[in-house]
Each structure stands twice: as C-alpha cells, then as structure tokens.
C-alpha cells in the first residue's frame, strides 16, 4: 500500500527494537516489561484442553516490529491445490475456500519473491518450485537425501525465507540481526518505511475498535500511560489468530457479543497443527547430519484418503539436551505431569537415547487440523489481555494422528528413529481460523476480500482468515493473502479518490 502511494500507519504493540538484536524467543521469561522490551508477547495464554483444568504458559508469539515472524524458522512452503479447493483426487473437508487456488497463485509467486524463498520443486507436485536455488548440500545432507530416495521417498530442498548472505547463521527461532532472514520486518515493514509513505508507532497498544454507522471510526490506543484516538479511512487488523479475535470481542460496538460479530463466529473455529517430532539417526556407515533445515517431503501429505501433512527437518539436532527439553515440555502439558518422577523419567530416556544413538536430526510432521466450532479463543474474564483457549482434540483428529504415526514408522523404518511425542502436541505458533472468510455472513466473519461483513472499512490480514489449516506452515499463505488484501485496499482507495476528484 505504501509503494502505491497510500499513507500507512503501523500501530505496533511492541518495541521498534535494535536491528542488531539476535535473541531467541524465550518461554521461561515471565516479567511483563522484560518480555515487552525484547519483542515477546508480554502476556501468557490460558488453555483448557479436552476438559482438563486451566494451564497458563507463554506461547511462541512476538510483539514488536514483524511480530512473531521475526522469531520463525523461515519455513515458507506453498500449499497444494486441494488445500484450498476440492480436486478429483481429494475432496475438501469444508467444500473449499471462497477464493480458489488460481486466484491465490499470483500472490504466492509475489510472496516467494518478497521473502526471497529458496528451495527445490517438490517432485510429487505440479506446483513450480521457488525461482531461487538453495545453497549446495553438505556431504552428510546429500547422503541423507540419497537414503530417503533409496527408501522410495521423494525429498526436496525445503523452501526457506533466507537470503543466505555471506556469514548466514540461519537464525532459526531467533531474531536475525541483518536483513538475511526475510520476515514481516525485513520484507514488509522496513521496505514500507523506506518509501516515505509509512510511519510506525511502537509501544502503542490498541485497546478498542470504535464502531459507528457500519464503520470503524477510530481506534483507542494506549501509549506512555495515556489513551489516544486514531482515525483513518481503512483499518487492517493483523494481531494474529489469538489476539485479533480477542480485540474484536473486547470492542463491543453495535453488537454486545463483540465487534464484527453478528454471526457469533468471532473466535470460533480455532485450529492448530499437531506436531509429530521424530529423531532420525543416520544409517550405519553414513555420516551424522545433525542440525539441518534442508529436507522436506510430501509423500505423507495425503495417505489412504486422509489429509495428513508435510514432513520436514527442524534445524535442531536430537542431542541429549534437545530430546530432554522436548520431552519435558510435552510432559508439562500432558496428563502425565501429575505422575511423580515423570520429569526424571524423561531426562533418563533422553540420556539413554543420546548415549545409544549419538546426535541425530529432528524431523517434524505437520498434521492438518480442521475447524470445529467449539474450539475457540476468547478474552479471559479475569484478565482480558490473556487469550483463553477452549480446545477439544476430536476423535477424527486422533485417528488421523494414529495413521500419521504409523505411516512415519513404516516410511522411516529403515532408519534408526524415535517418535518423540507422548500425546498430541498442539503447535501454538500455528494458530489460525478464528475470523474465517467466506461468502455467507451467517457462517463467517470476513467476506472474500477479508473485509468484515459487518463493517465497511475493517480488513484482516493474519492467519485468522483461514477456513482450514492446510498441511504446510502457514507463513507463505499469510504473506500471500496480505499482499492480496493490500491490493484490494489500494485499488479501493484509488477508486474513491478518483470519484472525489
């Protein structure tokens, strides 16, 4: 929008930050001000999963220029056609998105260019690969690819938003101190500011959207201990799939049930991915690969008529510390946390695994979630800034998870491997679907342009618009839709100006 000459104001809850920062996103830091200063989302989330009592913890969410994306692992994979619409080989579970794959295709290409995506074409797909090549494989990585092909799989170079500048250290899971990892900051906010048409207000929290006569007339923000009102022709909400609906539900406006909520759908249909972690050791005689982010395969994207998902390397090695930390994290959010000594058992299991097998590569399978209406997020009654998540793992998701795990065991059975999950593990960094777009105002919050059905000048450009979670990381699709919404808003305002003149 800034490149097309519009005046854009970014209202950012978090700080501008120092461009040379390189810290990790931490879940163990609890002080509000300390988290805010580092660009972490300052408040925890509270979950009530499958009827269990409440648990509070810090989700992997950012609050600063670029939001959560500055901490992401740069995975930016394109979805398949059947993720968005019904195909002859795979029906869509909801009948399809209101905007089909071909309408999104040019924006996928634009997003790949803006994010400098590198990688290879998936040999199982008719989708083109990124235009930019990935750097050469190491000898150990090349041997791993050969082993996967020998097992009948179709690996390809993972699609990464990394420019690979000289001295690139990947910066997976942490801020990149240079414009090497391409994220919402380096590929979005900074180029917009360079046009001279955009301004940034950091450390400025939006408290309420103010509604009048079918429009947002202003937003109430709080900065430096004072409230202010900001006005604009068009407002674009992009606080993430947990906090965008939270803000709308705190802004009552015309409807007591919340702003833009005549359908009652705001916050409902919450989805995550289930992450299935696998420690994979090299075949005997092959060199250890260790931490790598190079590999993806879609052989299990659909399986036996079921929608499963992408399998990719995570960029971490399965040494003792990684395995122990992962097992303890899973235990802390499972029913086994109440079992005396469970944490010590996890530590012992990790040590035995590390001692027996040595360093390994961690793969993760992303299992698609589906939008159940009772899975939802809402403001916590005691602290509205805390998203309260109600979520039940459906029987069909449990069945698909069992199928996914069986398929991974069979697929990777020629390798030494260990599944690292005890129970279903929700990926809280992949929340989506809470303000889904659709053609029917009775069953969706946004129209096909991602404009609120109830409000003429409110648009949404984050993962909350998604009707289904797909089988890939949502990053590229979020970026593509943001570019699409930007075009829609810019075209609308250009037409309004022509009429006014």
C-alpha positions as CSV (number, residue, x, y, z in Angstrom):
1,X,0.0,0.0,0.0
2,X,2.9,2.4,0.8
3,X,4.5,1.6,-2.5
4,X,1.3,2.5,-4.3
5,X,1.3,5.9,-2.6
6,X,-1.0,5.4,0.3
7,X,-0.3,6.9,3.7
8,X,0.1,4.0,6.1
9,X,0.4,4.0,9.9
10,X,1.7,0.9,11.7
11,X,0.4,0.7,15.3
12,X,2.6,-1.8,17.0
13,X,2.1,-3.1,20.5
14,X,5.7,-4.0,20.9
15,X,9.0,-2.1,20.5
16,X,10.9,-1.0,17.4
17,X,13.9,-3.0,18.7
18,X,17.5,-2.8,17.8
19,X,18.3,-4.0,14.3
20,X,21.3,-5.9,15.5
21,X,19.3,-8.0,18.1
22,X,19.7,-11.7,17.8
23,X,18.0,-13.2,20.8
24,X,15.9,-16.3,21.0
25,X,12.1,-16.3,21.7
26,X,12.0,-17.5,25.4
27,X,9.1,-19.1,27.2
28,X,10.8,-19.0,30.6
29,X,10.9,-15.2,31.0
30,X,7.7,-14.1,32.8
31,X,8.2,-10.4,33.6
32,X,5.8,-8.3,31.5
33,X,8.2,-5.4,30.9
34,X,11.1,-7.7,30.2
35,X,9.2,-9.6,27.6
36,X,7.8,-6.4,26.1
37,X,11.3,-4.9,25.8
38,X,12.5,-8.0,23.9
39,X,9.6,-8.1,21.5
40,X,8.0,-11.2,23.1
41,X,4.2,-11.2,23.5
42,X,4.1,-10.0,27.1
43,X,1.1,-11.9,28.5
44,X,0.6,-15.7,28.7
45,X,-2.2,-17.7,27.2
46,X,-4.5,-19.9,29.2
47,X,-5.7,-23.3,27.7
48,X,-8.5,-25.6,28.7
49,X,-7.9,-28.6,26.5
50,X,-10.0,-31.7,26.4
51,X,-11.8,-30.9,29.6
52,X,-8.6,-30.6,31.6
53,X,-8.1,-27.8,34.1
54,X,-6.5,-24.5,33.0
55,X,-2.8,-24.2,32.2
56,X,-1.0,-20.9,31.7
57,X,2.2,-20.5,29.6
58,X,3.8,-18.2,27.1
59,X,3.1,-19.2,23.5
60,X,5.7,-18.6,20.8
61,X,4.3,-15.2,19.8
62,X,6.1,-12.0,19.1
63,X,5.2,-8.4,20.0
64,X,7.3,-5.9,18.1
65,X,8.1,-4.9,14.5
66,X,7.5,-8.0,12.4
67,X,5.5,-9.7,15.2
68,X,6.0,-13.5,15.6
69,X,7.6,-13.8,12.2
70,X,11.0,-12.4,13.3
71,X,11.4,-15.5,15.5
72,X,10.1,-18.0,13.0
73,X,12.3,-20.7,11.4
74,X,11.8,-19.3,7.9
75,X,9.8,-22.2,6.6
76,X,7.6,-20.9,3.8
77,X,6.0,-23.8,1.8
78,X,3.3,-23.4,-0.7
79,X,0.0,-25.3,-0.1
80,X,-1.4,-27.8,-2.6
81,X,-4.4,-27.1,-4.7
82,X,-6.5,-29.5,-2.6
83,X,-5.7,-27.4,0.5
84,X,-7.9,-24.6,-0.9
85,X,-10.5,-26.5,-3.1
86,X,-11.9,-29.9,-4.0
87,X,-9.9,-31.8,-6.6
88,X,-10.7,-35.1,-8.4
89,X,-8.2,-36.9,-6.2
90,X,-9.0,-35.2,-2.8
91,X,-12.3,-33.7,-1.6
92,X,-12.0,-30.6,0.5
93,X,-13.4,-31.1,4.1
94,X,-15.3,-27.8,4.1
95,X,-16.2,-27.7,0.4
96,X,-13.3,-25.3,-0.4
97,X,-12.2,-21.8,0.4
98,X,-14.3,-18.9,-1.0
99,X,-11.3,-17.8,-3.1
100,X,-9.7,-20.6,-5.2
101,X,-6.1,-21.7,-5.8
102,X,-5.8,-19.9,-9.1
103,X,-6.8,-16.6,-7.6
104,X,-4.1,-17.0,-4.9
105,X,-1.4,-18.3,-7.3
106,X,0.0,-14.9,-8.4
107,X,0.2,-13.8,-4.8
108,X,2.1,-17.0,-3.8
109,X,4.6,-16.0,-6.5
110,X,4.8,-12.4,-5.2
111,X,5.2,-13.7,-1.7
112,X,8.0,-16.0,-2.7
113,X,9.8,-13.1,-4.4
114,X,9.3,-10.7,-1.5
115,X,10.6,-13.3,1.0
116,X,13.5,-14.5,-1.3
117,X,12.3,-18.1,-1.0
118,X,15.0,-20.6,-1.8
119,X,14.5,-24.4,-2.4
120,X,13.5,-27.0,-4.9
121,X,10.4,-28.2,-6.7
122,X,8.6,-31.0,-4.9
123,X,8.8,-33.9,-7.3
124,X,5.4,-35.2,-6.3
125,X,3.6,-31.8,-7.1
126,X,2.8,-29.9,-10.3
127,X,3.5,-26.7,-8.4
128,X,6.6,-24.8,-9.6
129,X,9.4,-24.5,-7.1
130,X,11.0,-21.2,-5.9
131,X,12.9,-19.2,-8.5
132,X,16.0,-19.0,-6.3
133,X,18.2,-22.0,-5.8
134,X,19.2,-23.2,-2.3
135,X,22.9,-23.5,-1.5
136,X,24.6,-26.8,-2.1
137,X,24.1,-29.7,0.3
138,X,26.8,-30.8,2.6
139,X,28.1,-34.3,2.1
140,X,26.1,-35.6,5.1
141,X,22.9,-33.9,3.8
142,X,23.4,-35.3,0.3
143,X,23.8,-38.8,1.8
144,X,20.6,-38.3,3.8
145,X,18.7,-37.4,0.6
146,X,20.1,-40.5,-1.1
147,X,19.0,-42.7,1.8
148,X,15.5,-41.2,1.6
149,X,15.3,-41.8,-2.2
150,X,16.5,-45.4,-1.7
151,X,13.6,-45.8,0.7
152,X,11.2,-44.8,-2.1
153,X,10.6,-41.3,-0.8
154,X,10.7,-38.0,-2.7
155,X,12.7,-35.5,-0.7
156,X,13.3,-32.0,-1.9
157,X,15.1,-28.9,-0.6
158,X,12.9,-27.2,1.9
159,X,11.5,-23.8,1.0
160,X,13.2,-21.2,3.2
161,X,12.9,-17.4,3.5
162,X,16.6,-16.9,3.8
163,X,18.7,-14.7,1.5
164,X,21.8,-16.6,2.6
165,X,24.0,-13.5,2.8
166,X,27.7,-14.2,3.5
167,X,28.1,-15.4,7.0
168,X,24.5,-16.5,7.3
169,X,23.9,-18.4,10.6
170,X,20.2,-19.3,9.8
171,X,18.7,-17.5,12.8
172,X,16.1,-20.2,13.1
173,X,13.8,-19.4,16.1
174,X,15.5,-16.1,16.9
175,X,15.8,-12.6,15.5
176,X,18.1,-12.1,12.6
177,X,20.5,-9.2,13.2
178,X,20.7,-8.5,9.4
179,X,18.2,-8.5,6.5
180,X,19.2,-12.1,5.8
181,X,16.2,-13.9,7.2
182,X,13.2,-12.5,5.4
183,X,10.2,-11.9,7.7
184,X,7.4,-9.4,8.3
185,X,10.0,-6.9,9.4
186,X,12.7,-7.2,6.7
187,X,10.3,-8.0,3.8
188,X,7.3,-5.9,4.9
189,X,7.6,-3.1,7.5
190,X,11.2,-1.9,6.6
191,X,10.6,-1.6,2.9
192,X,7.3,0.3,3.6
193,X,9.1,2.8,5.8
194,X,11.7,3.3,3.2
195,X,9.0,4.6,0.8
196,X,8.4,7.7,3.0
197,X,4.7,6.9,2.9
198,X,4.6,4.8,6.1
199,X,5.0,5.7,9.8
200,X,5.5,3.4,12.8
201,X,4.1,3.9,16.3
202,X,5.9,1.4,18.5
203,X,4.9,0.5,22.1
204,X,1.4,1.6,21.3
205,X,-1.3,-1.0,22.4
206,X,-4.7,-1.0,20.6
207,X,-7.3,-1.2,23.4
208,X,-10.6,-0.9,21.5
209,X,-12.0,-0.5,18.0
210,X,-14.7,2.2,18.0
211,X,-17.7,1.5,15.7
212,X,-20.3,3.9,14.2
213,X,-22.7,3.6,11.3
214,X,-21.3,0.4,10.0
215,X,-17.7,1.6,10.0
216,X,-14.7,1.8,12.4
217,X,-14.5,5.5,13.2
218,X,-11.4,5.3,15.4
219,X,-9.2,3.1,17.5
220,X,-8.4,3.8,21.1
221,X,-4.7,3.2,21.8
222,X,-2.6,3.4,24.9
223,X,0.9,4.7,24.8
224,X,3.1,6.0,27.7
225,X,0.3,5.7,30.1
226,X,-2.2,7.8,28.1
227,X,-5.2,7.0,25.9
228,X,-5.4,8.4,22.4
229,X,-7.8,8.1,19.4
230,X,-6.5,7.4,16.0
231,X,-8.6,7.8,12.8
232,X,-8.2,6.5,9.3
233,X,-10.1,5.7,6.1
234,X,-9.4,2.0,6.3
235,X,-8.2,-0.2,9.2
236,X,-6.3,-3.5,8.8
237,X,-6.2,-5.8,11.8
238,X,-3.2,-8.2,12.0
239,X,-2.6,-9.2,15.6
240,X,-2.6,-12.9,15.0
241,X,-5.3,-15.6,15.2
242,X,-5.4,-15.5,19.0
243,X,-5.3,-11.7,19.6
244,X,-7.2,-10.3,16.7
245,X,-10.5,-12.0,17.8
246,X,-9.6,-11.2,21.4
247,X,-9.6,-7.5,20.4
248,X,-12.8,-7.7,18.5
249,X,-14.6,-9.4,21.4
250,X,-13.3,-6.6,23.7
251,X,-14.7,-4.0,21.4
252,X,-18.5,-4.3,21.7
253,X,-19.6,-1.7,19.2
254,X,-23.1,-2.4,17.8
255,X,-23.2,-6.0,18.9
256,X,-23.0,-6.9,22.6
257,X,-21.3,-10.1,21.5
258,X,-18.4,-8.2,20.1
259,X,-17.3,-6.0,17.2
260,X,-17.9,-7.6,13.7
261,X,-19.6,-10.5,15.4
262,X,-23.2,-10.5,14.1
263,X,-22.5,-14.1,13.1
264,X,-21.3,-15.2,16.5
265,X,-18.3,-16.7,14.8
266,X,-15.6,-14.4,16.1
267,X,-13.0,-16.5,17.9
268,X,-14.6,-19.9,16.8
269,X,-13.1,-22.5,14.5
270,X,-9.7,-22.2,16.2
271,X,-7.1,-24.5,14.6
272,X,-3.5,-25.5,15.2
273,X,-1.2,-28.1,13.6
274,X,-0.3,-31.2,15.5
275,X,3.4,-31.6,15.5
276,X,4.8,-35.1,15.4
277,X,8.5,-35.0,16.3
278,X,10.9,-37.7,15.0
279,X,14.5,-38.2,16.0
280,X,16.3,-39.7,13.0
281,X,19.7,-41.2,13.1
282,X,21.8,-41.9,10.0
283,X,22.1,-45.3,8.6
284,X,25.2,-47.2,9.8
285,X,28.1,-46.1,7.7
286,X,26.6,-42.7,6.9
287,X,27.9,-39.5,8.4
288,X,25.8,-37.7,11.1
289,X,23.8,-34.8,9.7
290,X,22.9,-33.1,12.9
291,X,21.0,-29.9,12.8
292,X,19.7,-29.2,9.3
293,X,16.8,-27.3,7.8
294,X,17.3,-28.6,4.3
295,X,14.8,-31.5,3.9
296,X,11.1,-31.7,3.1
297,X,8.9,-34.4,1.7
298,X,5.2,-34.7,0.9
299,X,4.9,-38.5,0.5
300,X,2.5,-38.5,3.5
301,X,0.7,-35.2,2.7
302,X,-2.3,-37.3,1.9
303,X,-2.4,-41.0,2.8
304,X,-5.1,-43.7,2.5
305,X,-7.6,-40.9,1.6
306,X,-6.8,-38.9,4.7
307,X,-5.3,-35.4,5.0
308,X,-2.1,-35.6,6.9
309,X,0.7,-33.1,6.1
310,X,4.3,-32.1,5.3
311,X,7.3,-33.7,6.9
312,X,10.4,-31.5,7.2
313,X,13.7,-31.2,9.1
314,X,13.5,-28.8,12.0
315,X,17.0,-27.3,12.1
316,X,17.9,-28.8,15.5
317,X,19.9,-31.9,16.5
318,X,18.5,-34.6,18.7
319,X,21.2,-34.5,21.2
320,X,20.6,-35.1,24.9
321,X,19.6,-31.5,25.7
322,X,17.2,-31.2,22.8
323,X,15.5,-34.5,23.5
324,X,15.2,-33.9,27.2
325,X,13.8,-30.4,26.7
326,X,11.3,-31.5,24.2
327,X,10.1,-34.5,26.4
328,X,9.8,-32.3,29.5
329,X,7.8,-29.7,27.5
330,X,5.4,-32.3,26.3
331,X,5.0,-33.8,29.8
332,X,4.3,-30.3,31.3
333,X,1.2,-30.0,29.1
334,X,0.0,-33.6,29.4
335,X,-1.8,-35.6,32.0
336,X,1.5,-37.4,32.8
337,X,2.7,-34.2,34.5
338,X,0.9,-35.4,37.7
339,X,2.8,-38.6,37.8
340,X,5.6,-38.5,40.4
341,X,9.0,-38.6,38.8
342,X,7.8,-38.2,35.2
343,X,10.3,-35.4,34.5
344,X,13.2,-37.5,35.8
345,X,12.0,-40.4,33.5
346,X,12.0,-38.0,30.5
347,X,15.6,-36.9,31.4
348,X,16.7,-40.5,31.7
349,X,15.1,-41.6,28.5
350,X,16.7,-38.7,26.7
351,X,20.2,-39.5,28.1
352,X,19.8,-43.2,27.1
353,X,18.7,-42.2,23.6
354,X,21.6,-39.8,23.2
355,X,24.2,-42.2,24.6
356,X,23.0,-45.1,22.4
357,X,22.5,-43.3,19.2
358,X,24.6,-40.1,19.3
359,X,23.5,-36.9,17.6
360,X,20.5,-37.2,15.3
361,X,18.4,-35.0,13.0
362,X,14.9,-33.9,14.2
363,X,12.0,-34.1,11.7
364,X,8.6,-32.8,12.3
365,X,5.3,-33.8,10.7
366,X,2.6,-31.1,10.5
367,X,-0.8,-32.8,10.8
368,X,-3.6,-30.7,9.5
369,X,-6.2,-29.5,11.9
370,X,-9.9,-28.8,11.0
371,X,-12.3,-26.1,12.1
372,X,-14.6,-27.3,14.9
373,X,-16.9,-24.5,16.0
374,X,-16.4,-25.2,19.8
375,X,-12.7,-24.9,19.5
376,X,-12.3,-21.2,20.2
377,X,-10.5,-18.3,21.8
378,X,-12.0,-15.5,23.9
379,X,-10.8,-12.9,26.4
380,X,-10.1,-14.2,29.9
381,X,-12.8,-13.0,32.3
382,X,-10.2,-12.1,34.9
383,X,-7.6,-10.6,32.5
384,X,-8.9,-9.5,29.1
385,X,-5.3,-9.4,27.7
386,X,-4.9,-13.1,28.2
387,X,-6.4,-15.2,25.4
388,X,-8.5,-18.1,26.9
389,X,-8.4,-21.1,24.6
390,X,-11.1,-23.9,24.7
391,X,-10.0,-26.8,22.6
392,X,-11.0,-30.5,22.3
393,X,-9.0,-32.9,20.2
394,X,-11.6,-34.6,18.1
395,X,-11.8,-38.3,17.5
396,X,-11.2,-37.9,13.8
397,X,-8.0,-35.9,14.5
398,X,-6.9,-38.6,17.0
399,X,-7.5,-41.2,14.2
400,X,-5.5,-39.2,11.6
401,X,-2.7,-38.8,14.2
402,X,-2.5,-42.5,14.7
403,X,-2.4,-43.0,10.9
404,X,0.3,-40.4,10.6
405,X,2.5,-42.0,13.2
406,X,2.0,-45.5,11.7
407,X,2.9,-44.1,8.3
408,X,6.0,-42.4,9.6
409,X,7.1,-45.6,11.3
410,X,6.7,-47.5,8.0
411,X,8.2,-44.8,5.9
412,X,11.2,-44.2,8.0
413,X,11.5,-47.8,9.3
414,X,14.8,-48.4,7.5
415,X,16.4,-45.7,9.7
416,X,17.1,-45.7,13.4
417,X,14.3,-43.4,14.6
418,X,12.3,-42.5,17.7
419,X,8.9,-40.7,17.8
420,X,9.3,-38.0,20.5
421,X,5.7,-37.3,21.3
422,X,3.8,-39.0,24.1
423,X,0.4,-37.5,23.2
424,X,-1.0,-35.0,20.7
425,X,1.2,-31.8,20.7
426,X,-0.5,-28.6,19.5
427,X,1.7,-26.2,17.7
428,X,0.7,-22.9,19.4
429,X,2.8,-20.9,16.9
430,X,0.4,-22.1,14.1
431,X,-3.0,-20.9,15.4
432,X,-5.5,-20.0,12.6
433,X,-9.1,-19.8,11.6
434,X,-10.7,-17.6,14.3
435,X,-12.0,-14.9,11.8
436,X,-12.5,-17.1,8.8
437,X,-13.5,-15.6,5.5
438,X,-16.5,-16.8,3.5
439,X,-19.4,-15.8,1.3
440,X,-22.1,-16.3,3.9
441,X,-22.3,-13.6,6.6
442,X,-24.1,-16.1,8.9
443,X,-21.2,-18.5,9.0
444,X,-18.1,-16.3,8.5
445,X,-16.7,-13.1,9.9
446,X,-15.0,-11.8,6.7
447,X,-16.1,-11.6,3.1
448,X,-14.0,-12.9,0.2
449,X,-11.9,-9.7,0.3
450,X,-11.1,-10.3,4.0
451,X,-13.3,-7.3,4.9
452,X,-15.6,-7.7,7.9
453,X,-19.1,-8.5,6.8
454,X,-20.4,-6.0,9.4
455,X,-18.0,-3.2,8.8
456,X,-17.2,-1.4,5.6
457,X,-13.7,-0.4,6.4
458,X,-12.2,-3.1,8.6
459,X,-9.9,-5.8,6.9
460,X,-8.0,-8.6,8.4
461,X,-4.5,-9.8,7.2
462,X,-3.3,-12.6,9.5
463,X,-3.8,-16.3,9.9
464,X,-7.3,-15.9,11.5
465,X,-8.8,-15.6,7.9
466,X,-8.0,-19.2,7.1
467,X,-11.0,-21.6,6.8
468,X,-8.7,-24.7,7.1
469,X,-5.2,-25.0,8.4
470,X,-3.7,-26.8,5.4
471,X,-0.8,-29.3,5.6
472,X,2.0,-26.8,5.5
473,X,3.4,-24.0,7.6
474,X,1.0,-21.0,7.2
475,X,3.7,-18.4,6.7
476,X,3.7,-18.1,2.8
477,X,-0.1,-18.2,2.7
478,X,-0.4,-15.4,5.3
479,X,2.1,-13.3,3.3
480,X,0.3,-14.1,0.0
481,X,-3.1,-13.1,1.4
482,X,-1.6,-9.9,3.0
483,X,-0.4,-8.9,-0.5
484,X,-3.9,-9.7,-1.9
485,X,-5.6,-7.6,0.8
486,X,-3.1,-4.8,0.2
487,X,-4.1,-4.8,-3.5
488,X,-7.8,-4.7,-2.6
489,X,-7.4,-1.8,-0.2
490,X,-5.1,0.2,-2.5
491,X,-7.5,-0.3,-5.5
492,X,-10.5,0.7,-3.4
493,X,-8.9,3.9,-2.1
494,X,-7.6,4.8,-5.6
495,X,-11.1,4.5,-7.0
496,X,-12.5,6.6,-4.1
497,X,-10.0,9.3,-4.8
498,X,-10.9,9.4,-8.5
499,X,-14.5,9.7,-7.7
500,X,-13.9,12.5,-5.2
501,X,-11.7,14.4,-7.6
